[in-house]
Amino acid sequence: MKSFFKQTLLFASIVLVSISGDAQILWKISGNGIKESYVLGTHHVAPTTILDGISGFEGAFAACKQLYGEIDMGSATQEIMMQAQKYMVAPGDSTLSRVLTADEMKLVDSATQKYFHMPAAQFDMLKPAALSTQIVVMQAAEVFKDFDPAKQIDAVLQQKAKEKNMSVKGFETAEYQLQVLFGEPISSQAKDLMKLLKDEAMYKEYSRMLADMYARQDLDGMNEMLNNPELGMSEYELEVLINGRNAAWMEQLKSILPQEPTFIVVGAGHLPGDKGLLSLLRKAGYTVTPVN
């Protein structure tokens, strides 16, 4: 998998396509005897000011009684800290300096000095994917100038829900997500890290394009890049990271949606496409329409 996509789990198109019927990131779910619910696609490093430009957001949020995210971020923080060494720290024989050449370590050092003002030695114990994740976030933050790590959209919405006395739950556990992100073989992770560092300018440009498409709510563009043979994922990776998870979430939604009005918050890359959540909801008999 290309490092850019693996770490962001959000997808865009290489070509800025015209906005079509799916040019929307907030959708209403109705029918099948349920009270109206909503699904919002997020960008994990976009500033929360994006919410101000989403038509109908406040009314949709206020109408719901529970929120479902990818994970319950309130309880996930402690779980991530407990599981971090297991999933993000490399075995002693597979640290960065052991799996990368001297020249490759120079690239790593240049990147860590640039983004974190620290030498590569300070990151030697991390798995390559763990370092890639941090670098990608820093690159994306350069694009979204107003991004505040303390005010990430998914977390802010979950806190907003709790203040409104809505129940907040997750489709997955934090450990599951850690396994998905950092469970690949170290050798594959190292190749992704080198690709990210060697093609830094290209990936920054794609981050800019992704930011632009998300701001324009261009789901079609996101789906096009997800399936692009140059930068997208393999069929296996699509199944593990996107399609399989979407299907699992849909199975949960079949019992969640009849309970009470639900506000669903997941990465925007999970919404479009034939195996995206919007399509799966429609196939399950629900009416899914953009909120205007």
N, C-alpha and C positions, 0 to 999 in steps of 0.2 A: 504494500500500500504506500502511496505517496505520503510523506510525512505531514504535509500541510493538511490533508484531509483527516488523517488519523487523529491528530491532536485537536482539531477544532470541532470535528463531528458536525460541521455546517458546510453547506455546499453551494456553489454558484456556477455560472456559466462563463466560459472563456470569451464568448461573444455577448455583448450587452444586447440581448434580444428585446423586442418590443413587448410591452406589458400586455398580457392577455387576460382571459377570464380568471386565471389563478393568480393574478397580481394582487395578492392579499395575504396577510399573515394572521388575521383574526377571523374565525369562522363560527357560525352558529350551527348547532346540532339539534335537530328536532325530529318528530315522528316516532313511530314505534311505541307510542304511549308514554314517552318520557316528557318531563318538563324541559324547557329549552336549556341547553348547556353550550359551552363554548370551548374552542381550542385555539391557543395562541402559539405561533412559532417564534422562538427567540434566537438571538445571537448572543453567545455567552460572554462576549467582551464588548457589546454595544452599550452606550450610556443609557441610563434609564430615561433620559429626555426623549428617547425614541417613542416611549409610550404616549407622550403628549400628542404625537402626530397620528396615532392610530384611531381612526374614526370609530366611534361607538364603544371604545374600550371601557370607559368608566361605568357606563350603564350595564354592559355585559358583566363586568366584575361584580358590581353591586347586586346583580340578580342571582348570583350563585351562593350556595351554602357550603361547598367544599372545594378544595383545590387539590389536584393531582399533578405532581411534577415527575421528572425522571427519577429523582430520589427525594426523600424528605431531608432537605439541607440542614435543618435544625439539629436533627439527631445524627446526620452523616458526618459532621465535623469531627466528633470524637471517634467515630468508627474509622474514618480515614487516617487519623493520627495513630490509631492502634494498629491498622493494617499497612501503614506506609512502608515500613521496613520490609515486610513480606513481599510487596508488589513493586516498590519503586527503587529499593536498594539492591544492587547487583551482588551475586555471590562473590566471594573473595577472589576466585580465579577468573572472574569476568568483569572486572572493573574497566572503566573507560581506557585507562592506560594499558591494559592487558589485551583488549580486543581491537584497539585502533593502532595504526602505525604512528611513528614519530611525526610525520608530516600531517597526518590527520589530527593528531593532538594539537598541533599548532593552529589548525583551523578552529578547533574547539576553544583553545585559549583566546584566540582573537574574538570569538563570539561572546565568551563569558566576560571578557574584559569590557567589551562594547556594551553589552546589555545589563550586566550586573556589577561591573567594576571589581571583579574578583578573578583570580587565575583559575585555570581549568582544574588545578589540583584540588580546589575546594569542592568540585563536583564529581571527583573521580569515582566515588562510591555509588553514584546514581546509575540506574539503567539508562541506556541511550534514549529510550522513549520518554523517560522522566525529564531529561534535559531538553529534549525536543519540545515537549509540552510547554515548558517555561519560556523557551525562546519564541515559540509561535504566539504565545499570549503577549509577549513584549512587542512582537512585530505588529500584531493586530491592534494593540493599544496605541501604536504610533499612528495608525490610520484613524481610529476613533479617539480623537484628541481629548474628548470630554469623558472618556471612560474612567471610572473610579472603581478599583478592585473591591472596595468595601461596599459598593452599591451595584452589584451584579444583578441583572434583570430578574433571573429566576429566584435568587435569594430575596430580593426586595419584594417581589410579589408574594412569596411565601410569608414573609413577615407582615405584609399588608393584610393578608388573609387572616393571620392569627389575631391581629388587632381588631379585625371585624368578627372575631369569634367563629371563623370558618375552620373546619377541620382540614389539616394539611397532611397528605400522604404521598408516598412515592410508588411508582411502578416497580422500581428495582432497589436493591441495596447498594450502598456505597462500595462494598466489597466486590459485588458483581461488576460495577463499572471499572474499578481498579484492575480487575482481572482482564476485562476487555481491552483496556488501554495499554496495559503493561505486561500482558501475558504471552506475547509473541516471543519466539526465540531471540536471544541477544544478538545473534548475527544479523537477523532481519532488522532489528531495531537500529543496529549500527549503520546499516546501509541507508536507512531512512534518514538518520541524523546527518550523514555525510551529504546526501542529496539536498537536504534542507540548507546546509551551510554553503555548499558549492554553488547552489542556484538561488542564493539569498535574494538577489534583486528581482528575480522572476517571481518568487513566492511573495515578496512584498507587494508586487504589482497585483497578484491575484488577491491578496488581502484587501487591497484598495478596491478592486472590482467587486469583491464579495461585499464589502461595506456599502458600496454604492447600490448594489442590487438589493441588499437587505433594507436599506433606507427607502428604496422604491417598492419594496414588498414584492419582488419579482421571484415567485416560487418556480416558475418555469425555467428561469435562468439557473437557479440553484440546482434543479434536477438535471439540467443539461450538463453542468460541470461534474456533478456526481457520477454521471455515466460516461464522461469523456475518457477515451482510451489513454490519453497522455497523462492526465492528472487525476483521474477518478480512481475507483476501486476495482479490484478483480471481482468476479462473480462470487467467490468465496467470501471476500471481505464485505461485499454488499449484504450478503446473507447474514453474516455474523453481527455486523455493526448497525445495519439499518433495517433490512427487511425482516429478519428474524425477530428483532426487538419489537418492530411495529406489530407483527402478528401476535406476539405475546401480550403486548399492551392492549390490543384489540380484544383479545379473549377476556382480559380483566374488565375492559370497558363494558362488555355485554352485561356484567352484573353490577358495575358501578353506576352507569348512567340511569338505570331505573330507580335508584335510591333517592336522589335529590339533584337539583341543578348543580352541575359540576363545571369548574373552570380548569381546563387542562393546559399545562405549560410545558412544552418540549422544544427541543432544538428545531429550527425551521426546516432543516434537511430531512426531518421525518415526515413532513406533510405531503410533499408532491409525489407524483409518479403513480404507476399502476399498483405498486405495493406500498404506497404511502398511506398515512393514517386517513387522509381525506377520502381516498378511494376505498379503503377498507371499511370505513364507516358507511359509505354509500352502498357497498356490496352487502352490508349487514342489514340494510333496509332503512337506514336513517337518511334524513334529508340534510344536506350540508350546503350552506349558503354563505357567501361573504357578508360580513357586517359592514354596512355603509353608514 
